[in-house]
Amino acid sequence: MLKNLKLRLKLGVGFGLVLLLTIVVCLIGIKSQSSVQHRLMMLQNADFIESKVSDIRQSEKNYMIRGNNIYINEVKQSLTQLRNKSDESINMAIDPETINQMNQIKSESSIYENEINRFVSFKEEAGNQFRVWFSVNNEVFALGNEFREIIYQPARDKAIANNEVADLSVWNEINNDFNQEIFRNFLLMRIAAIYFIKDRTGDKWNEFEASIAVVRNRVNEWKERVRGIPNAEAIAARLETAIGNYYQAAQSYRQIVNEEDASETRMVESARALERIANSAKTDQEVKMAAEMASARNLMLVATAIALLLGLAAAFVITRGITGPVAKGVAFAREIAQGRLDTQIEVDQKDEIGTLAQALKDMAGKLREIVGEVNSAADNVAGG
């Protein structure tokens, strides 16, 4: 079919094929570039999410160290930005795996937000309960001052003024017992409480309970010691109540800090899970980015190679379809020029070259007729 086309059509087909292949390669390149660009945006989103998770952890640590709510506001702002970017990635994503990863990030960020809110609530409640505990501590000190200033000192001064040596000795013993047995052990109990507040371990709590048991025993002993002294008995009863309130405040504080510690553990676990998902999502996008670039490169190389081969094949076919018959025509003309009029040319084409070949054949035939007529006339002349 191709050999019967006109030359201009053959050349048009050849150049058109080259142009078409060029367009195809360009379209493949544009599509590949678009895919790479899309994957790059997904990678940038994943990198942004990972950076936001890092910001969240840093703000979380700052809050735990300094206790300033400005860091909690930073956490909430970063969580909002993280979820917005996750929604953007979901809308852009074309593979289910990425959509699933972004949904996991949103879900885990909500869990983390709930846990850090609970942690903040427990921490604030623990702070409030600590102040209650501390106020009870001040109550015990106030009772000590009240005993010394209102009961002991006036009684001592009266005994000294009346030269009542026995009463002075009794009051000095009562005061010494108060200072040495109650307040000294109360201060030791406070030290045990401080160690518990610092470490928050079961062992430190047991040490604190042991110390408060000692204080209670000393208060009971002192209460028996001052029996019959109304004002001192009242102080002993109030002191007993204050120590009970102190222990109750300590128990409430312990319960809250236990809940705070448990909430902190859940918060940290959620934060670490969020980090793992974000890191995994970024790594996955990096792998897909590399695969996308490799695929685009390979596709361009294959498309270019196919286009080159098809172009060369088209050029070969068209060139051969032109130069082959032309070479036959040239050889035929040379044979005719050398007088070999019986030479034949076989060109089975209906294009311009086929027309030229037919013209050469007709010319050769005409020359044979003329030569034949000339020879015939020469023979007639020679025969007379």
Secondary structure by P-SEA (a helix, b strand, c coil): ccccccaaaaaaaaaaaaaaaaaaaaaaaaaaaaaaaaaaaaaaaaaaaaaaaaaaaaaaaaaaacccaaaaaaaaaaaaaaaaaaaaaaaacccaaaaaaaaaaaaaaaaaaaaaaaaaaaaaaaaaaaaaaaaaaaaaaaaaaaaaccccaaaaaaaaaacaaaaaaaaaaaaaaaacccaaaaaaaaaaaaaaaacccaaaaaaaaaaaaaaaaaaaaaaaaacccaaaaaaaaaaaaaaaaaaaaaaaaaaaaaaaaaaaaaaaaaaaaaaaaaaaaaaaaaaaaaaaaaaaaaaaaaaaaaaaaaaaaaaaaaaaacaaaaaaaaaaaaaaaaccccbbbbbccccaaaaaaaaaaaaaaaaaaaaaaaaaaaaaaaac
